């Protein structure tokens, strides 16, 4: 089971180790639930320690299959403080899930929905210009827009999100995440 650990001794900087999060979602609204799991910390193929790893599992009728896997995404939004989180929202009975984010030198966000056994991008934002990396090019769904329009649309899209907190300066927020995971494990027959 998960434990809350202090990442930086002497500071209020907590994360969850072990199975950080587990929840059943019907991502594609087909009546069959998929399982999302977050666990960590993990070390990637380059030996770099990553705080959390995300996997979504489905069932193809005879086997459990991995539908999605990635490191968790870091957020540094002023209204959410900072930390690793999952982001999703529900639209017309379908879960739209954040499947790509690059918070470093430019913004790339992609939200996807499950279609069969793959997550397909339904909304994307980018301010990266591949042809001229020093000169930003703002796009929403691969269509160029002005900077203000880009920021406005991205902010509106982010307001729809539900965030699962994976690290925080508040133990109480992490206890909520662990409690939700415990409920999922009980539903699956693990206690």
N, C-alpha and C positions, 0 to 999 in steps of 0.2 A: 504494500500500500504506500501511498504518498506521504512524504514528510515535508514540512516547511523548514527551510534552511536559511540562515543568514549568509548572504553572498559576500558581504564586506563587514568583517568584525568591527564593532563599534559604531556601525551605521544602521539605519533602518532601511535595509535593502534585502528583501526576501524573495525567494523563489521556491518552487515545489520540485522536489527530486522524486524520482520513481515515476509511477503512472500519474502524470499531472492532471489529466482530464480524459474522460470517456463519456460519450453520449450517443444514443441512438437517434438518428434523423432519417426521415424518409426524404432524402435529397431530391428525388425526381417525382415524388407524389404518385408512386405506382403501387402503394400498399405494402411494399417491402422496405424494411428499415436497413440503413447502412450504419456502420459503427465508426465513429471518429475517435481516435486515440492520440493523446499527446504524452510523450514520455521524455525523460532527460535526467541529467545532462547526457549528451552523446558526443563522441569524437568522430569527425568526418574523415573521409579518405585521405585528406591532407594533414591529419593530426590536429586540426583546429577544434577546440572544444566549443560545442554549440549548446545553448541552454535547453532547448526543447526541439523535439522532432514530431511531426504531424503525419499520421497515416489515416486514410479512410478505407475501410474494408467493406466489400459487398459479397454477395453470394450469387453465383451464376447458375444455380440449380443443382450443382454437384460439388462445387469447390468454393472455398473462401478465396477471394481475389483482392489484390490491392488496387484501389481505384485512383488513389492520389497519395503522394508523399512529398514532403518538403520540410525544411526547417521552419520553425515558427517565425512570424514577422515582428519586427521591432517598430514600435510607435513612439513618437516623441511629440505628439500633439499637445498643445497647451491645456486643452480641456480634459485630457486623459492622463496628464503627466507624462510618464515614460514607461516603457517595458514591453515585454513580449506578450502578444495577444493573438487570438483567433478573431476573425471578423466575418459575420454572415448576416443575412436577413432573409425573411420569407416574402415571396411575391407569388400570388396566385397559387398557393399551396406548394410551391417549389422553393427549396433552399438555394439562395445565391451565395456563394462562398468565395472569400478572397483567396485566390490561388497564386498570385504573384505580387510582390511588392519590393521595390528597391528604394530605400530611404537615404541612400548615401549622397552621391553627387547630383542625381536627378530623380524625378518622380516617375516611376512606372508602377501602375496599379492595374491588375486584371481581376475581375470578378467572373466566376464561371458557374454554370449549372451542370448537373449530371445528365448526360445524354447517353443512354446505353451503359457502356462500361468506361466512359471517358468524361472528364469535365471539359466543357466547351465554353470559351470566352463569350460572355454576353455584354460586358461593359469594360472598356479600357481607357486609361488616361496615361499620357506620356508627355514629358517636356524634354525628351532627348532627341537630338538631331543627329542621326547616324551619318549623314553626308557632311555635317559641319559641327562636331561635338562642342565647340566653343560658342556656338550660336543656337540658343534654345528654339525648338519648334514645338508648339503646343498642339497636341491632338487629343480628341475625344472620339473613341471608336474609329481610329485611323483617319479622321477628318480634321484638317488643320483649323484651329480656332484662335482667337486672341487670348492673351494672357489672363485678362480679367474674366472672360467667359470660362476659361479653363479652371481657374480657381473657384469660381462660383459653382460650376457644375460638380467639381470634385467635392467641395464642401457639402453640397446638397446630397450627393451620393453617400458620403460618409455619415451623415446624420441618420440614415436609414439603418445603420449597422447595430447589431448586438455584438458586444465584445466579451470574450472569455478572457479573464485576467490570469496570466501565467506567472508573472512576477510583479512585485509591487513594494511600496514602502508601508503597506498596511497588511498585517497578518489576517485581519478580518476578511478582506477581499479574497485572499487565498483560501481561507477556510470555507468560503462559499463555493469556490471552484471544487475543492476536495469533497464537500458535501454532495454536490451534484454528481460527481464521479461515483461516490459511494452508492447513491441511488441507482445509477446505471448498473453498477456491479451487482446490486441486489436483484434488479430486474433480470439480469442474465444468469442468476443463480449462484453468484459468488458473494460471500459475506465476509 
